[in-house]
Amino acid sequence: MSGPIPKPLWNFTHIEILFLDDNHLEGPISQFSRFEKLRYLSLSNNNFDGRLEFLSFNISLRQLDSLDFSSNSLTGPIPSNVSGLQNLEQLFLSSNNLNGTILSGYSPFLH
């Protein structure tokens, strides 16, 4: 697949696991708040760009326990309230262009 995430995908609001790794998907990452039952989201090794600010407003993703955005072109800081995703056990953000300070709320993710 290439280009933005296909629009019909947004109609499947009860998705719990979504793997879109190793494609040529691009553009900003947004709209995942529609998937309130989402537990595992992996978008690694694509061409997504933009900032992770959308996570600041997607605290509705309360079921999310694994998030993989590694190997994209994401920029900016990690939003401070990602630590508010209480079920999040895995957070993969390597091989991006992120910057800023890692806050103490992220200590469970640092290894």
Secondary structure as GFF3:
##gff-version 3
##sequence-region A 1 111
A	DSSP	beta_strand	2	3	.	.	.	ID=ss1
A	DSSP	three_ten_helix	7	11	.	.	.	ID=ss2
A	DSSP	beta_strand	17	19	.	.	.	ID=ss3
A	DSSP	beta_strand	24	28	.	.	.	ID=ss4
A	DSSP	three_ten_helix	32	34	.	.	.	ID=ss5
A	DSSP	beta_strand	40	42	.	.	.	ID=ss6
A	DSSP	beta_strand	47	51	.	.	.	ID=ss7
A	DSSP	three_ten_helix	52	57	.	.	.	ID=ss8
A	DSSP	beta_strand	66	68	.	.	.	ID=ss9
A	DSSP	beta_strand	73	76	.	.	.	ID=ss10
A	DSSP	three_ten_helix	80	84	.	.	.	ID=ss11
A	DSSP	beta_strand	90	92	.	.	.	ID=ss12
A	DSSP	beta_strand	97	98	.	.	.	ID=ss13
A	DSSP	three_ten_helix	104	109	.	.	.	ID=ss14
###
